[in-house]
Amino acid sequence: MALNAEESGRLAALLSGHAEKVTQRWTDIVAGSLRGRLSHAELRRQVEDLHRAIVGTGEQGAIDLSAESAGELRAALSELSRGRARQGFSATETTISIFALKDVLAELVREAGGANALHDYVAFSKLVDELGLFTFESFVRTRESLIADQAEQLLELSTPVVKLWEGVVAVPLVGTLDSARAQVVMERLLQTLVDTGSPYAIIDITGVPAVDTQVAQHILKTVVAARLMGADCIISGIRPQIAQTIVALGIEFGDIATKASLADALRHVLRLNGVETARRQPRRDA
C-alpha cells in the first residue's frame, strides 16, 4: 500500500527524528531472530541502509514502492535479499528483518501520541507489509537463480570429456542420462572433436545405472552427430545386466562398435591404428 505525501512526510520525520533509537532498536530485534548468524556490525549497516532509503523516499513525497522515486528503497531491499540468499539464510528469516520495523514504529507512534496515531500506525504497518513482500519475492528470485547456476555447474562437472590417447577422446558417463544432460554431452563431445581433431570418441556408460529406450536414443543421436563431424564412436561399459536390458527392449546399435570396458574400447581403437598392445603378465614368484 502506498503512503500519500502527508503520511510519507510524517513517517520520514518520525524515523529521521529518532534515527539512532530506530536503528539500534531495529538492529536488536533482528539480531535476536538471527541468533548470532550475522555480526552485529554487518546487521547494523544493513539496517542503516534500509533506514536511510525509507527516509529518503519519504522526504521526496508519497511512498509508492512501484514508483521511480522509490528506486533507492527497492535497491536496498534487493541488496538485502541477495546477500541473505547467498549467506544461506531462509526467506522467512530475511523477511522478518523487515517486519521487525513494525515493532519499532509501534513504540514511536505510541510515544508520539496525537489524533493521527492509530491511523498512522495502520498505514505504516501496511507499507512495511509491502516492503516485506517485495523482499520475499526478491529473495526467492535470487535463490532460484543460485540454484539454476549450481545445477548448470554440476551438469558441466558431470560430463567431462577427456583425452585418452592422441586422436582418442572419451566421455565417461556417471548417473542418470536425461535429455538436458544428453544435450550437454553431445555439445561438449562435438566441441572437443573440433578442438582436438580427434577421429575417435569413446562413450563409456559404465557409471550409468540403467539403459532404457530414451537413454539409448540419446547415445545414438550423439554417435550420429559425431559421425557427421567425421569421427567414429565406440560405446563401452556395457555390463551383462545392461546388455540383457538392451536385448529385451529390442534396441539395436547397428554397426556401432561396442566393448565391455573402457580399456577394451581404447585397445580396439589402438588396434585400428596399428598400435600393438600387450596385456601385462602376472608376476610369477621365483
Buried (B, 14 or more C-beta within 10 A) or exposed (E): BBBEEEBBBBBBBBBBEBEEBBBBBBBBBBBEEBEEEBEEEEBBEBBBBBBBBBBBBBBBBBBBBEBEBBEBBBEBBBBBBBBBBEEEBEBEBBBBBBBBBBEBBEBBBEEBEEEBBEEBBEBBBEBBBBBBEBBBBBBBBBBEEEEEEEEEEEBEEBBBBEEBBEBBBBBBBBEEBEEEBBBBBBEBBBEBBEEBEBBBBBBBBBEBEEBEEEBBEBBBBBBEBBEEBEBBBBBBBBBEEBEEBBEEEEBEBEEBBBBBBBBBBBBBBBEEEEEEEEEEEEEEEE
